[in-house]
Amino acid sequence: MISENRRIAKNTILLYFRTIIVMFISLYTSRVVLQTLGIDNFGIYNVVGGMVSMFSIFSVGIVTATTRFISFELGRNDFNQLKKTVNSCITVLFIIGIIIIIAAELAGVWFLNYKMNIAHERMIAANWVFQCSLLTFFFNVINIPYNAIIVSHERMSAFAFIGILEASLKLIIVFLLHCFVLDRLVVYAILMLVCSLIIRLVYIIYCKKHFPEARQIRFSMDRELIKKIFAFAGWNIFGSGAIIIRNQGINILFNLFFGVAINAAKGIAQQVNSAVYAFVTNFQMAVKPQIIKNYAANNLYRVHFLIKQGGRFSFYLLLLLSMPLFLETDLVLKIWLGNIPHYSTIFVRITLISLLIESMTRFIIVAVQATGEIKKMQMFVGFTKILALPIAYIMLKFGATPVVGMSIIIITEIITYFIRLYFAKLQLNFDTTDFMKNVTAKVLFVSIIAFIFPFFAKFYVSTFLINKYLYLSIITIICLFSTSACIYILGMLRTEREFVVNKVTKLFRK
């Protein structure tokens, strides 16, 4: 257990190193891209790219299934079965990728040209964005098994450096945009496609060099294995894909009711969502393979421990990042982007709240998926997520503001929280009462106490500080200090506090 905890800590640090660099590059590139393309073109790119991502509901279940089955076979130490799993997954995903392209060309092109609220003179550029986004999506789909192999082997150093390479290529794209006199929206879409192709090739080359199961790949399918994968993926597609339908469906509703300017605001909220949640995803990515491997080894005690500890620390990590951003959303967005679209501030805050709620039960999802019995949970979760769309449509139809449409996301996350707890108790014999008491209640108490001091301090600091950069820096430091102190004193177990003290002591001695 100690060696596994150390591996989690090491992998998390490596992924944080990756995320910090990627985040700063992404924040800069997002600002320049918005300024270079303009609000309308930026909105077009987000809504059209989001429409393509809706087709990922057909692959998202296979993504989870691939990672689950590869990690499961690694936990059982069965190399022959592992190789069969890799070959079968690559074959299936290639076929699925082709089917999705055909479906998207038939349905997506029609919807884009005849139903989307986009200016007529920008339809050619929008079609270029659609085609490039579709090819990018295809490359991402066929790369899923190679990504899963790296994660399952817990080789996070490779994952980190490839992520930094991808962010660096996107930074180069930003500078190249100014070198073209053609339509910059079209150029941006093409360059992002090239970037995706390069990164997918890097993943494939690395896996073939370091992992035996990734060499000599053959297009073959083990019928029994494929049957199991599709049985697992079928309901997972419904459950996980419902998130995509909800988020992108609301994006399309905003476009139909309010135009591309609101899509730009939601696109900014999504950028913040990706940047902030990437930090928590790092921790989750480091823990996820161990939950699946321990379940495969029938070590339920360790699985329960990782669910509870992972839920708390996922929330704490997200709280550390979101506290200063939540308090000073408007100022952060103005410094980052300059001219920000209307509704961006409130959209970002709603997104942060929904992320905090969802982060507590992320490891319950992983543990239930490890059992392979996901049908009922995904059915209930999926219906809850999708229900947000008709509710949002009705409310917008009767004159509700975009804020109402976004707020429905928070309601669905609260309902989903209780659904996941119920199935954890049913399938894993998990103590849900203990979870609500020692995870949910504890993190909410820490959040409230940590929020009080920065909330009142911001009014005092703003009275004598005019420079916005200095003001934001001081508020950020106050938020980090208040949140860290509350987490350490109120949110950690005694053994966890001792672990932190020992690590800090060793660091100072060195």
Buried (B, 14 or more C-beta within 10 A) or exposed (E): EEEBEEBBBBBBBBBBBBBBBBBEBBBBBBBBBBEBBBBBBBBBBBBBBBBBBBBBBBBBBBBBBBBBBBBBBBBEEBEEBBBBBBBBBBBBBBEBBEEBBEEBEEEBBEBBEEEBBBEEEBBEBBBBBBBBBBBBBBBBBBBBBBBBBBBBBBBBBBBBBBBBBBBBBBBEBBEEBEEEEEBBBBBBBBBBBEBBBEBBEBBBEBBBEBBEBBEEBEEEBBEEBBEBBBBBBBBBBBBBBBBBBBBBBBBBBBBEBBBBBBBBBBBBBBBBBBBBBBBBBBBBBBBBBBBBBBBBEEBBEBBBBBBBBBBBBBBBBBBBBBBBBBBBBBBBBBBBBEEBBEBBBBBBBBBBBBBBBBBBBBBBBBBBBBBBBBBBBBBBBBEBBBBBBEBBBEBBEEEBBBEBBBBBBBBBBEBBBEBBBBBBBBBBEBBBEEBBEBBBEBBEEBBEBBBEBBBEBBEEBBEEBEEEEEBBEBBBEBBBEBBBBBBBEEBBEEEBEEBEEEEEEEEEEE
